[in-house]
């Protein structure tokens, strides 16, 4: 006894795959990762980093990545504080 697939059942089979948005996100992540890896490989030269009490040497890519992460953290913290303050005034 053969059963025919209804349009709803056919749609359920199509929905099991990845959405175009998910595929685009995966492709973007792979491309960005490849760019970062190439950038890291090209920026391996060491530079002096002058701290308040000492001086150290580190690859320039590491210095830039640390600065970027610190900037992101400061921006995120600032955004969270401002958002919290705005919510406090609404009550």
Residue, then its C-alpha position, 0 to 999 in steps of 0.5 A: x500500500x503506497x501512501x502519497x505525500x501531502x503538501x504539508x508533509x513535503x513542507x515538513x521534509x524541506x524544513x529539516x534543512x538549514x535556512x538560508x539565513x543560517x547558511x549565510x551566517x555559517x559562510x560569514x563566520x568561515x570567511x571572517x575566521x579565514x580573514x583573521x587567520x591570514x591577518x594573524x599570520x601576516x602580523x607576527x612581528x614583535x613590538x614593545x608595549x610600554x606599561x606603566x611600570x614595565x615594558x614587554x614585547x608581544x606580536x603586534x596582532x596580539x596587541x591589536x586583538x587585546x586592544x580590540x577586546x578591551x574596547x569591546x568590553x568597555x563599550x559593552x559595560x558603558x551600554x549596560x550602565x546607560x541602559x540600566x540608568x534609563x530603565x531606572x528613570x521609567x519606574 
